[in-house]
Every structure is written in structure tokens, then in C-alpha cells.
Amino acid sequence: MAIAAAAAAAALTSNQERRSLRQNQSYHPRHAFFNEFLRSKPELIKTCQPVEHDYLRLLMTKASVRPTLIVEEQNADETKNGIGVVSIHHVGLLCENLEKSLEFYQDLLGLEVNEARPNDKLPYRGKWLWVGSEMIHLMELPNPDPLTGRPEHGGRDRHTCIAIKNVNKLKSIFDKAGISYTLSRSGRPAIFARDPDGNALEFTQVE
């Protein structure tokens, strides 16, 4: 009996299904995360026991305003220390002006706002932005870090790395917007830049 992962994979890898999802405005970047999981962990999928064994369960859920995919490993007790680390959920970045930051992250980079997050329940302004299956949380709060004297190359500073498909396209976007950047010193396809508040960002190209 095929496990739920196989059924979900067949549906999501269908071009017709993808078009249908986009047309219904229910397609979400987390679907791409699921496909990447299947490509990168084929040995895990092959060795999975039937669902009733509860080794691995794949669930469709509405964690946001759109359907998303959650990969749930149920045997957390079998991990090294039992806490069951799954992934990085989000990265928090401080900003001085939320609207200015959204011009960079939403308008320039094309990230989508997760409207389901509780922005109105926090004592400061902010927005949650989807980055694949994870998020960036922009928080309009005073920044205790110095904005001057930081390394020119973001790779030598604390930074957040975002995987993208086309570094050259991003370079063109940055050039047109007048945003300074540096390239990876190792020669790999990656570009480093800073947002309006000096937060260092790496954009690395993946297949």
C-alpha cells in the first residue's frame, strides 16, 4: 500500500495540478519545499513504512490563509536529545520604518506577507513574510547594533541566507535599484547585500 507521501507527491508534481492550484490562488511556496524534500530525501521516502506505522506522516493543513504542507515526524523521542528539531521557523529582523522595509522585501524581492500572523497582538509594528516554507519577521523596534563600521562584505557579518533560483536576475534588480552588493568570495553563485537597516543578507543560487 502506497504511503501518503507518494500520493501527495504525485499530486503536487503534476503540471496540471500546479496550474489548478495557481488558478485557484491556493498555491504556496511551501509546495516547492515539499517537492524539494522528495528530491533530496528519496531514501527516506523509499524506506518509510505504511502510514499506520506512524514513522512519517504528511499532512495538508491551513497554517496560514492558504493551504500549506507540513512534514511531521512523529517519533521526536528518537532524535538525539528528544526535542525533535524540525527546521528554522522564522528569522527576526529589526527595522526602523516598516513601510520602507516592505518596499525592499515585498516590492523588490517579491516576498509575500503572511496575513495569518498576529501582527495586531504585539506591542510593536511588524510583518511576517514567507521565505519558502519559513518566514522573516520584520519588527519595527530600536536597533541596538551599530549601523556604521560593519564589514563591507555581508559574508563576514551575521547574516540571513535565502535560497533563490537566479542570482544574475537579482543582480540586475539590485543594479536597477541602486543597491550595493558583493559576490561570494568562494566563486559560487551567491550575492550579498544589506536591507535598508543594514541587516546583511546572502542570496545563494540553488537548482
Disulfide bonds with the S-S distance in Angstrom:
none
